[in-house]
Amino acid sequence: MICEECNSREATCTIKVITGGESRLKHVCNECMQKFNRAFTSGNIQDLLSSIFSAIIPELDPKSETENETIPEIVCNNCGMTYRQFKEKGRLGCPECYAAFRHELEPMLQQIHGRLYHAGRQVLTSERAQRQRSRQEELTRQMNQAVAMEDFETAARLRDMLKEIAAEEAKECLRQQQ
């Protein structure tokens, strides 16, 4: 099988992406897998998300287009970006693009995030909450690093610690609401 990312080398790795209970497989070669790992560990989110988006929603992958496929010629009135350009670059040109491409973006956002609105972070009012957020971010960084190094036992331990912290936060939130 040929690599679905570069379309030139033999695929030797499989990435399984699960979103909304639906799973998709993406077959990649060692070089492309190493590129994903480097993007992940270096924090190059644009390349990583572009690859994940193409696995989740293949029709967004410009490499998967056929000559017969028609892409809507929608243009953002503010920046002039076309929907085709968005598909090729994987990023929008300005905030107005969200409105211009709304009908095309909504299904993708719903599938990826599980909602169509920004849920953002909560404002941290106490010093304790700020320390706890910093601790969570550090544990998440360590967990991602462990996964990148394929130290899955450590990653699982860190994941469990993060779950405990989240459960404590949920309990605290319930106590405050009562």
N, C-alpha and C positions, 0 to 999 in steps of 0.2 A: 504494500500500500504506500502511496506517495504522501509526503508531509502536506497537511492541509494549510500550513502557514506559508512555507516557501514554494511549495509545488514543484520541488526539484529533487530532493533527497528522499531516501526510504524512511518511512515513519517507523520509529522504534518505541515511542512512548505514547501513552494515552492519557489525556486529561479528561476527567469527568466533572462536568459542571452541573450542579443541581440547583434549580430555581423553581420555586413554587411547586415543589413535588415532582417536577418534570426533570429528567436528566438527559444530558446530551454528551456525546463523546467527541473529542477532537484528537486526531492522530497527528503527532508531530515527530520530527527527527530529533536526534540528540542536540544538534546545534541550536535549533529553535527552542528546545526545552531549556538549554543553558541560557539562552537569551531571556526567556521568561523568568528564570531564577535570578539572573542579574538584575532585571528590571524590578523584581520583587524585593530583593535585598537592598538595592540602592535607592529604593523609593521612587523609581521612575514610573509613576502611576499612569501616565498617558499611554505608554506602550503596553503596560500590563492590562489596563482596562480595554484598550483597543482589541487585544487578543481575546479577552474574556467575552467582550461584546460579540465578536465574530463567532465564538463558540455557542453563545446563548442564542443569538439571533443571526443565523447565517445570511439572511437577506441584507443585513447591514454591511457585510464584508464585501468591499468593492471587488475583490478577486473572484467572488462567486457570481458576478453578473454575467449574463449571457447577452448576445446581440439582440435577442427577441425581448428581453426584459425591458420594460419601460419604467423609468424613474420619474416621479412627478416633478415637473418644472416649477417648483414653488420657490419664490425668492423673498428674502427678508427685505422689507422696505427700508429698514434702517441702515444695514451694512452692505446689502447687496449679495450676501451669501446665498447660494442655491442649495437645495436639498442634496443634489449630487455632490457638491463640495463638502457638505457635512458628512456624507457617507464616506467620502475618500479620506478626510482628515480625522474624523472621529471626535471633533469638537465644534461647538457652535461659535459663530463670529461675534455675537453680542447678546445682551439680555433679551432683546426683541425677537431673536431667533426662536425662543421658546414659544412665543405666540404665533409666529409665522409657520412653524413646523409642528404645531400643537397636535394635530390629528395623527401625524406620523410618530411623534415622540411618546404620546400617552401610553400606548400598549407596551413599548419598550420600558418605560419608567415603572409601570405597574408590575411588570414581570421581574425587573431587577430589584426594585426597592419595596415592592408590596404595597405601595401607596403612590398617589399622584401629587402629594404636597410635601414640603420640607418639614421634617420633624425636629431637626436641629438639636443642639445641646441645651441643657438646662443651665440657667444662670446659677453660679455657685456663690452662695451668700456667706457661708461659714468657712473658716480656715480649715476645719476638719474635712469638709466636702472637697476643698481644693487639694488637700493632701491625698485624699482618697482617689480623686480623679488622676492625679499625678502617678499614684501607685498603679492604677489600672493601665494607664498609658505605658508605663515601664514594663509591666507584666505582658502586655500585648506585644510590645517591641521584642521582648525576650522570647515570647512564644513564636512570633514570626521568624525570628533568627534561628530558633531551634528547628522549626519546620524546614527552613532553607538548608540547614545543615543535616537534615534527615534524622535528627535526634527526636524521634516521635514520643519516646517515654517522657522526656523533659517537657515537650510541647503539651502532652496530655495533662501532666501535673500542673502546668501553668494555666491551661484551659480550665481545669477544675477549680483552681484558685480564683480565676476570674468569675466563674459561675457562682462561687460562694459569695464573692463581693457583690455581685448583681442581686443575689437572693437577699442579702442583708439590706441593700438599698431599697428593694421592693418592700421588705417588711417595715423599714423606717418610713417609707412613703405612706404606707397604709396607716401606720400609727399617727402620722401627722394629719392625715385626712379625717381621722376619727375624733 
